[in-house]
Amino acid sequence: MKRTITLIALIAALLIPSMATAQRMPAKSGMRLSQFKAPAAAPARAEEEPIMDVPEGTLYDNMYASSFAYGLGWGDIYIQNVDGGIGKVVEGTDGNLYIYNPISQGYIWFAILPWIKAEPAGDGKYVVKLPQLYIIDVGDPYYAYCMHYDEDEGMPVVEEEGEIEFTWEDGVLTQLGDKFIGLCDATADWFYMADQHIVYAPQTDEITTLPEDLYVQSYTMTYLSDPTDLTKTKETVVSVAIDGQDIYMGNLNNNNPDSYIKGTLVDGKATFPTRQYLGVDAYYNGHIYVLTGEAYVDTETYGSPVFNYNLNDEIVFNVDEDARNIVAEWPASMITNVGPSTLSILNDYVAPSLVAFDEVPAVPANPIFTVEDITVNITTGFTVLHFTIPTVDVDGNKLNENKLYYNIYLDGEVFTFNPEEYIGLSSPMTDIPYKFEDNINFDIYMSGNGRHTVYLYTTDFGLAGVQSLYTAGDEVNRSEVVYVNNPKPSGINELASGAQVIDTRYFDLTGRELPKAPATGLYLQQATYSDGTTATFKVVK
C-alpha cells in the first residue's frame, strides 16, 4: 500500500494555548493538521482547487522571506520574527500575482507547497482576497483567511471576508497594513498559524566556493553538548582547506555539506566573520547562515538549562604550527541558523575543537542486522528494516561518517530507491549516505547511535541484506553483505509463531508516546506479544 504524507508540520499536542516567544528552530515531522485538532472536513466547493503547481508566468525563485508569525507549539501559541524563509513570486500570464507559501514560514511547511492569488489593484499594488482554499490534506480542506489582532482576545481573530494588500516593485513583495494571513479549517476555525508584515526580497548573499583543486582535509570537531555538564561533548567530521592566508571550513550543516565559510589565517589565529551564507535548506524552508557568538547557560528563558548566545562579529580559533589542531576556547561558538539575525538554530557548536583526521582506505565493519530487525507486514504491504551501521573499520579505527554509505540488497540484488515510489527523494538512490534522512515521508531515517530504519514497499523476497561502503582515499571498500531471511509475513494481530497481541502502544515519529491511535495521519504502532516479543509498524490513516 503506497503511503502518502502531504503535510509536514511541527510536532505538537494542542493543549490550552499560552503565549511564548520562539527563538530556537522547531523540529519537523510527518504529521497532519488533524492530529492537532479535528478538522471540519466539509468538501471544498466544486469550483475551487488549491494552487499547488507553479503558475504560468515569470518565476522569481528562492527569494528571502521575512514576517511576524504566530505558530502552534508544544501547548503554546508561539510568536516569532521569521527571518530567512524561502519565498517565491510568479508574475502570472493572466495578470495576477501568485505568492508562494505565505503562512507561517517559521512553523509549517507542506511536502508540496501551495500558492495564493493576488489580483492587480493599480499603481503596483495587488490585493489578496480571502478566504482562499490553501490546501487539501488527505481530503480535508484548509483555507487562508484574513485576520486582525483583537486587543480583548490578545491574539488574531478571523474575518469572514477580507483583503490584504501588497506592493510589487523592483522584485520586492511587501505587505501593506497589519492584517494577518491565517490558516483555518472549513468552518473558519483558526489553527494558530498566521503571518503579517510579509516581505519577499531577492536573495543577494552568495555561497562561498573553494578555489579549484584546493586540498581539503577532514577534521574531527568536538564541541560541548550539555549545558548542565560542561565536560560532556559530541563530535562530527568537518572539512577544512587552507590557501595561504585564506582558510575554509565546511560540512557544518547536513543539508548543505558542500558549502563553506571563509576566514583569515594570520599568526596562528584563524578568524571567521559571522553571518556567512551556506545556501538553502529545503527541509527547514530556510536560507542557512553561520553565526558566531559567546555561549552562556540560560536557565530562565525555556524553564530548563540550554545554551543561549550573545551574537558577535567573529569567532577566533588558535591554530598550531602545522594546522593539525584548530581550537576555539569557551565561550566562543558557531551556530548554523535560519536567517542571519534572529536565533533559529539548527546546529550549535559550543567551544569547537578540531583535530586533523587522516583518511586512509579502510574496509568498514559489517552492519549489525538480525532477524529481530526485520518486520514484514502483509496487511500494509511493506517491510521495515532496522539495522546499525558501525562508524569504524574492521580493526576498530574510526571512519569519516561523511564518506560512509550503505546498500540494501533483496535476494542478492542491490536495491535502488526511486522517487516515483519514495516521494521524499528527488532522484534515484542506491548508495545511501550514512547521515541521509528522508524528511518528507520518513521512509529512511536515523534514530541515534548509527541505528537506521528503512521502509520497503514490498514483501516479496527471500533474503534482505545490508552492506556498508567507505569511499575514503579515492577507493571504495565494502563490508560483507549481512543477510537476514524473510520471516513469514504477518499482520499486526498475529506473529508467525501464533503469539497473540497482549498490549498495543502508539508513538509519533520522534518516539513520543501518544495516549491513543490518531484518527488520521502517520504514527508508529508497537505491539507486545504473548511470547514477550514486540513489533513496530508505521501506520497511515
PyMOL commands that set and color helices and strands:
alter all, ss='L'
color gray80, all
select helices_A, chain A and resi 33-35+371-373+401-403+472-474
alter helices_A, ss='H'
color red, helices_A
select strands_A, chain A and resi 7-9+19-21+57-72+77-92+97-100+108-110+115-122+125-130+132-137+140-150+155-158+162-169+172-176+180-184+190-201+217-224+233-243+246-250+260-266+269-273+276-281+286-298+306-311+314-319+325-327+332-338+345-357+374-377+382-388+404-410+413-414+432-433+444-446+451-456+463-470+477-478+482-485+501-507+513-514+522-529+534-540
alter strands_A, ss='S'
color yellow, strands_A
deselect
rebuild
show_as cartoon
